[in-house]
Amino acid sequence: MNLQQMKYVLYTARYNSFSRAAKELFVTQPNISNAVKELEQELKIQIFERKKNGVSLTREGALLVGQIAPVMEQMGFIQEFYAQGQGNENILSIACQHCMAAVKAISELLCGLHTDRYTVRFLEVKTKEVLRYVHSGMAELGVLLKNPENKVLAGELEQYGLEFTLLQERRPFVYLSSRHPLAERKMITAEDLRPYPYIKYDQGKSSMQFYSEEVVEPYEADKTIAVTDNMTLFMMTQTVDGYTIGSGYRNQCRAGKGRLGEWEVVVIPYDTEETIELGLVTSRGRDLSRLGRQYAAALRKAVKNAEN
């Protein structure tokens, strides 16, 4: 498999047509269809189902596209970097879990970045993907929330040749709708939460607690909702009296009432002795770029301002 074949597959999948893909790439249709056929023979799978009015991805083809799309994205990122002579200093790629402090830091960095040109990728991904992205160079920095007792995650950091720089250790908080029956509590226990749906970020195949973004899980909840994005999570807190457990970071960085997006959210301390560590993930021995150092400083500031 080569990069050209990957590109042909992605363009054909985008337009559901060999001819349209050929037109977009300024090549002939036989070039694309023959390259795809050779790749199918090499991988021993059928990528596209051929129809009279175009093509469509098979199940195996959809899985392949999901695997090669990040590779091609990274290739484009590398090409853009080196197309500007010695590289553009104003390029930054960050992989992180769903963390409001990380969002606050990148927003502050960009607001203070006075330049005519920059390329920034801020990727909210699953826990294991944070490690994989930094290890592979697809991200310069990672932002990770973890339990200090999580030996499995510590082992994976070591295996990938990554360093975890602790920025803050703090108690976990419960996120609720301001209309939730528990919204007026000063402290919330696991027993208080038992009747309500527990909302957590989906970790795909890595669904064990070692990779949970919530870090501290109350128990085997009777009602569990797995989501992939912040908008869905906080919408669920408003509509089904659901809750999640996290670091307590948010836009206004204070415990109590406040807005997260368009929803009124309450952040209340969770009654537990466990703690959450927030830190930066970097590749061992690899120096940060100027923007990377600036982002690290912005995150430290955001975390410090969030202390309750």
Buried (B, 14 or more C-beta within 10 A) or exposed (E): EEEBBBBBBBBBBEBBBBBBBBBEBEBEBEBBBEBBEEBBEEBEBBBBEEEEEBBEBBEBBEEBBEEBBBBBBBEEBEEEBEEEEEEBEBBBBBBBBBBBBBBBBBBBBBEEEEEEEBBBBBBBBBBBBBBBBBBBEBBBBBBBBBBEEBEEBBEBBEEBEBBBEEBBEBBBBBBBBBEBEBBEBEEBBBEBBEEBBBBBBEBEEBEEEBBBBBBBBBEEBEEEBBBBEBEEBBBBBBEBBBBBBBBBBBBBBBBEEBEBEEBBBBBBBBBBEBBBBBBBBBBEEBEBBEBBEBBBEBBBBBBEBBEE
